[in-house]
Amino acid sequence: MSDFAGKVAVVTGAGSGIGRALALGLARRGARLALSDVDGAGLAGTADEVSALGAPVHAERLDVGDRDAFGAYAAAVAGHYGVVHQLYNNAGIADSAPSILESNYDAFERVLRVNLWGVIQGTKEFLPHLVASGDGHVVNISSLNGFLAQAGLGPYCTSKFAVRGFTETLRSEMLRDGHPVRVTVVHPGGVATNIAVAALTAARERGETVTAEQESRTRTYSEKLLRMDPQRAATIILDGVRADRPRILVGNDAKAVDVLVRLVPRNYPRLVNWWGKRLFPEQ
């Protein structure tokens, strides 16, 4: 059984949402924290909350898509604490690309750089330290869109399916080679984070036109789908990590979707499109 007291836990994307909730949950369980985020202000807020709980914290701004920066960050964390036990590759973004036909390569590159390469680079840079700890654990955050594809989410679904495959391969290798590292993939459903709003904000900052349809879709996501409290999601994840579960489904929506995909793998895209037209009648 994994435990947290005294363990050094690394959390990326810790400035808000699930990442912040994981940091606080780990702090309450007695872990020592290494936190990062590309949002320096959000990261500082999380670090202050963690410190207020009495947990040691090392906080550093990090773009997880920057390979050299990630390597330097991993070395800094290992140097600071002398050991690393747990890695939570949580940082992620969405994008406003309407469809694969209409999107350009930039949308895929932006999302894969963070959602997939951030996970790969974080795992590669920290894995030797996790092995050396003798009690390591890699936790990679995918999504329910890591086993269910949706129209209009091409870059995001591509990245999250890939995170699932990468993580399950890593688990197989750790078992085959006898390394003392457990591996978990997490599939959250609708958690109340700012990921949908942030995608539109980023699009505006790039000078792209944000349509009324995109704004309406984002409001619907935020109001009707992204409902679970991040603290509740973090509790489910940490309970699953403690129980050494290789796969964690977060929320009844994730569990229902998992059943749907398994029962009707051929027809679920039609069902999802039908549901989408009812939920987003403007599209």
N, C-alpha and C positions, 0 to 999 in steps of 0.2 A: 504494500500500500504506500502510495506517495503521501508525504506530509509536507508542511510548509514552514514550520518553525525553524528559524535559522537559515533556511535555504535562500540562495541568491536567485531572484527571479527577474528576468528581463522582459519588459513589455514595450512593444513598439505601438505607435499610434495611441499613446497614453494621454493625450491632451484632452480627449472628450470621449463620449459614448462608451462603448464596451471596454475600450482600453483604460479609460479612467476608472470605470467600475471594477475592472480586474485589479488595477493597482491598489485601490482601496480595500478590496476583498482580501488580497494577498497581505496587505499591511495588517489587517485585523487578525489574520492567521499567523502572524509572527515572522513573515518573510522579510528579507532585505531586498530592496528594490533598485533596479536600474531601469530608468524610464526614458523614453525618447518620443519625439513628435516633430513634424515639420513646422507646426504651429508653436512658436516659442512661448507666446502668452498663455495658451491653453496648457502647455506642459508645465509652466511655472505654477499655474493654479493647482494642477494635480499634485505637484511636488509639495506644495504648501499643505494640502490636505493630508497627504501621506505623512509628512513630518509631524503634523498635529496629532496623529495617531501614535507617534513615538517610534515609527519605523525608520531605519536608516534608508536614505535615498540618494542615488546618484542620478542626476538629470542632465540630459544633453540634447540639444536640438539636432535632429537627424533627418535627412532625406533618404528613405530606405532604398530608393532607386539608384542611389549613387554608390557604386561598388567600393570605390576607394574609401569613401567616408564611412561606409559600414564596417570595413576592415579596421579602420582606425578606431571606430567606436567600440568594437568587440575587444580590441586590445586594451583600450582604456578601462572598460568595465572589468575585465579580468585582472588588470593591474591594480585597480582600486580595491576589489574585494579578495583577490587571490584565488577565487574559485567561482564557477557559474553552474547552477544546477538546473534551472528551468528557463525555457525560452517561449514566449508567447508572441508569435508573429501575427499581430493583429492589424497593423496599419493597412488601410484600404481606401479606394476611391471608386466612384461611379462616373459615368460620362453621359452626355446628353445626345449621343449619336442616335438618329431615328431608326435606321435599319442598316444591315450590312451592305445592301446595294447602294444606299445613299451616303454612307459614311466614308470618310477618307482614312488613310493609314494612320494619321495622327491620333485618332481616337483610340485605336488599338494600342499604339505605342505608349500613349499616356497611361492607360489602365494597366497594361501588362507590365510596364516598368515598375509600378508600385505594387499591384496585387500579386503578381507572379514573381517577378525578379526580386522584389523586396523579401518575399518568403524564401526564395532560393538562396539569396545572398545572406540573409540572416541565419538560415540553417547552416550553410557552408562555413560561415565565419565563426559561429558559436559551437558547432558540433564537436570539434576537438576538445573544447573546454568542458562540454557536457560529458563526453566520454571520460575525460580525466577526473571528473568529480566522483565517478563511481556510482552516481545516482542521478542520472540526467533525465530530462523530459522535454520533448519538443511538442508544442501545442500550436497547430496552424489553423487559423480561422478561415474557413471557406464560407459557405452560404447554402441556403436551400437551393440557390441557383448553381450549386456545385453538383446537383443531380437532377435539376429540372431547368430546362431551357425555356426562355421567354422571348417572343418577338420584341425587338426594340432594345434588347439588352445584350447585343452581340459581344462587345468587348468585355463586359462584366461577367457574363456567363462563361465565356472562353477562359477568363482568368481563374474563375472559381472552380470550374471543372478541372483545370490544370493543377490547382493547389491540391485538390483531392487526390489526383493521380500521383503527384510528387510525394505527398505525405504517406500514402499507402505503400509506395515503393520504398520510401525511407524506412518505414516500419518493418517491411519484409527483410530489408538488408540488415537492420539492427538485430533482428531475431536470428537471421542466418549466421551472422558473424559473431554473435554472442556479446555484443557491446551492451554496457549497462545503461542504455538509454531507451526509455519508453517513448512512444510516439502516438499522438492523438490528433485527429482531424475533427473540427467543430463546424456544424452546419446550423447557424442561427436562422430563425425565421424573421418575422417583422419586429425588430427592436427599435425603440424610439431614439434614434441617433440623427445626426444632421447630414448623413451621407447624401441624401437626395437633394436637399437644399444646397449643399456645398457644390454639387455637380453643376447646378445652374449658376451659382456665384462664380465658379471658375470659368464657365463658358463666357460670362459677361466680361470677366477680366481679360480674356483672350480676344475680346472685341467681337465675339460671335453674337448673332441675333438670337434672342430667346423668345420663342413664340408663346402666344397665349395658351395654346394647347399644352406645351411643355410645362408652363406654370401651373395649369389646372391639374395635370397629371401628377406633378410633384405635391401639390396640396392634398390630392386624394391619397397618395402614398402615405404622407405624413399623418393624415387624420384617420385613415381607415385601416392601414396595413402595418405601419411602424408603431406598434402600440406597447410592446413589452418594455417594462422598466429595465434599463441597462443593468441596474444592481441585481435584479432577479436573474437576468441572463448570465451575469458573472457568477452568481451563486451556483447555477446549474453547471456552468463550465468547471468551476473549481471543485465542486462535488464529484464531477465526472473524472477530473484529473486525479483526485485523491483515490478514487476507486480504480484507477488505471484503465479506464475505458478507452479503447482505440478509436471510437466514433461517438460523438456527442451530438444529439439533436436538441436544439434549443427552441422550445415552444410547440404548442399543439399544431400550429400551421406547418412547421417543418416536419412533424411526425405524419400529418395527414398527406402532405405532398410526397413524402417518401413512400407511403403505401400506394398512392395513386400511380406513381411512376413504375413501381414494381408490378402492380396489377395489370396496367394497360400501357406498356411501354410504346406500343405502336400508335395508339390513339390519343395519348395524353396531350400532344401539341394542339389537336383540334379542341379538346376540352379547355385548355388554357386560353386559346384564342377566343372561344365563346365567352368564357368568364371575363376576359379582358374587355370585350365589347360591352358587356353589361356594366363593368366597373368604370370604364373610360368611354362613355358614349360619344365623346367629342372626337375620338380618333378615327 
